[in-house]
Structure formats: structure tokens, C-alpha cells
Amino acid sequence: MRTQLLRLLGVAAAVLMCSVAGADPSDPSIDQEVPLTGDERLQITLSLLQRYPELASSRGVKAAGAFVGGPGAATAYVIFYPHADSHGIKKAFQAFCVREHASKPWTCNEVAIRRYLSLSTQDFEVRVTDGISSEAALALIEASRRELQANGSEFSEVASTAILILQLRQGIYAIDWGTREGYVKLSLHAELAAGGDPADSGAWHARIVEAPAQP
């Protein structure tokens, strides 16, 4: 999945760079993102339902797109609405698919689970990775918020919303903060003290690792 995701992100970056540079958007060497049709979404959904029956509990596709026009097979991504809620964390399927030709069906061999944590303090749901409980996620958010407040009001003004919690390695997490629309503004790393309780915000040492440029 990581290889496919990196390719999709690379394609999107290439399209953006060309558009900024004034390149011809019809250049066949550049993949372009287009929406999936209703029939394509249905074909992908039905193929995934055969493998993951629990997907039936989702209310459908939340976001989807395809990258076409460049060399090689076309690629697509599909993100579904959550199908389950376990211990305060919603779970949703995401799939990365390929198609060799427009007349062929999409094949989705890269399927993973996205997780969302709802907070009473913000509208945007925090994206969380595997291996973290809602209690630990809340403790990480509180520890990183405390670090932002300790470093001055400009940080809390720039970033008011927790966006993503990502495990870097055992006991160390990255926490991204940004706007209520989901735009990342700064990042922190938090490390759990030896023998500490992950659900205790005081057991986490957080530090800012990427902050907005100063004017």
C-alpha cells in the first residue's frame, strides 16, 4: 500500500508542479486526476464486498479519484465512510486500485483500514494509525496541546485542531496540528516515558519538530 500511495502522491505533486510552471495540462506524459464514474465506484464496491462483507455496514464512498493519461496503468483510490465504531474510533476502508485498460475492470489489491477519532473539542476527526487506543490518542493530543501552549500563543493561533496521530516507532508518535478544515500547520513528536501509562498525558514528552516559518 505504501508504494502505491507514494506513487499517487508523486503523481499529484507532478500535476501541481506542471500547472504552476504553466505546462500543458494535456501533456500525455503527466497523469491527471479525474473523478470515478458511478459505474466504476459500483464495480469497485461490489468487488470489495466479496472480500470484505463488513463493508456493507458503510453508507458508501466518501471520496474517490483516478489518475489517468500518463504512461502505464491507470491508478485509483477509494475511501469509504466508516463501517464500524470500536472504543471511540471509527473504522473505514480505503483501497488503491489499478486498471490496465479503460475496457478492463479495476483491481484493488491494496486495501487498508483508516481510523478516525471523534473529539468533543473539535469538528475535524483525528486520523489515527494502528496500535493506538482512543485513551492513548487523547493523552497524546493533550500532551502536544500543552507543549503548544507552553511555546507561546502564536502556535495555538496557527494550529487549533489535531489532524493526525502516526506511530513512528515503538513508544514514539507524530502528532500533526492544523486548521478545522484539515490543513496541517505544524508537527510534534511525543515519546512515552519508560514504564509510563499511554493513557496518561503526563507520561508523554512532546516537542515541536516542524513549525510555521516566521515572517
N, C-alpha and C positions, 0 to 999 in steps of 0.2 A: 504494500500500500504506500509506503514512504516513497519508493521510486516513482510510482505513478503520480502521487501528489506533487512531488518536486517537479515532474515534467509539466503538469498542469500549471503550477505556479510560474515556471520558467516561460511557458508559452504566453501567459497573461502579461508577464513583465516585458516580453519581447514586443507584444502588440502595443503596450503602453509606450515603450521607448520609440517605436516607429511613428506612432501618432504624434508624439511630442516633437520628433525630428522632422515631421512633415512628409513621412514616407507614404507611398501609395498604399491605401488600405486594401486594395485589390491584389496586391503582390502575392502570387501563389506560393511563395516561399515562407509566408507568415501565416500561422494558424489564426483563425478568428473565432471568437466565442459567439455562438448563436443559441437561441432557446431550443429546447427539445419540444417536438410536437406532442400533441395529446396522445397520438398513437404510439410514439416512441416511449413516452412515460408509462403508458399502459403495458407495453411489451416488457419493459424492464421490471415493472412492479410485479407482473404475473410470473416472470422467471424467478424473481427473488422469493415470492411467496411459496413456490415449490420447495425451496431450500430452507426458508425461514418462516414457518407458519405463524409465528408470533407477530410478524409484520402486519397481519390482518387487524391487529388492535390499533394500528396507526390510522390517522384520518387522512393520510395521503402524502403527496410530495410537497415538501416545503420549498425547495429550491432545486433547480436543475439547469444544466447547460452543456453544450458540446463545443469542442474545438475542432474546426474543420478547415480545409483549404491548404494546409501545409503538407509537407512530404510525409508519407507513411500513413498508418491507420488513424482514423478519427478517434478522439477520446471524449469521454463524457463523465460528468459527476451528477449524482442524485442524492439529495438529502431529504429524509422523510421526517414528518412530525413524530414526536415521541410515541412509543408504543407501550412503555411501562414506566412506573414510578416506584423506585425502591429506596426506602430510607431517605426520602427527601431529594433524591437525584433521579431526574428523568433520563430515560434511555431512548436513543433514536438511531436508526440505521443510516449509514452513508455508504455509497457504492461508487467505485470508479470503474468505468466500462470502456470497452474498445469495440470498434467495428471496422472490418477490413474494406467494406464497400457499402455504398448507400443502399444497395439492394439486400444487404445482409442484416440479420438482427444484431442488436447489441449484446455483448457478452460481458458479464460483470464478475470477474474473478477476485477483485479486491473489495471486500466488504468488511466494514468495521462498525463499531458502536460509538456514537457520540453521546456524551453525558452532559446534562445541564442541571445546575443547582440554582434553585429559586431563593432569593433573599427578600426579606421584608423591607430592607433598607434601600432597594433599588429595583428598577423595572427590568433592566437587562439581566438575563440569566447567565450565570458564570459557566463557562465551558471547563469541565474537569476531566482529567485523564484517569486511566485505570488505577486501581490500587489505592484510592483515597476515599475515605468516608465523608459524609456530609459534616460530621463533627470536626474532623481534621481540616476540612476545607474552610469552615467557618473560623477556626482558630488561626489558620494561615492568613485569611483576609484581615482579621483583627490585628494580628502581629504586624502585617505590612501597613495597615492604616495607621497604626501607632507610630511606625517609622516615618511615614509621610508627614504626619503632624509634627513630629519632633524636628523635621528638617525645614520647617517654615510653611507659611500659609500659601506660598506660590504653588507648591506641589498639590495641595488639596484643591486649589482652584483649577489647576490644569487637569487633574485626574480625579474624578469623583466616583468612578464606577469600577468595580472589579470585573475584569473581562475573561481572563483565562488562568487556570492553575495547571501547570505542566510539571511532571516529575522529571528532573534532570538525572538524578541517580539516587540511590538509597538514602533517605533522610534529607534530601535537598530538593527544593521545588522552586520553580519560577512562577511569579505572580505578576500578571500584566494588569495595569490600570489604564482607564481612558474615559471616554465620554459615554453618555447614556445611549448613544447610537451605536456603540461598539467599536469606536476607533481607538486604537492603543496609543497612549501618550507617554507612558514610562513603564519600566520593568524593575522588579525587585527579585532578589533571591532570598530564600529563607532556609535555614538549617536547623534541624532538631537537635536539641542538647542531648548529650549522652544519657540514656535512661529516661528521657523525658516522655511525657504523655502527649501524643499527637493532637489530642483534643483540647489541650491546654495552651492557649495563646502565649502564655508566659514561657513556655518551653521552646518557642521558636525564636531564633535570632534572624531578623530581617535586615537587609541593606539594599539601598538603591544601586542598581548596576547600569541603568540606562535612563537618562533624564532628558527633558527637552532642552534644546540649545538656548542659551541665554542671549538676549538681544544685545 
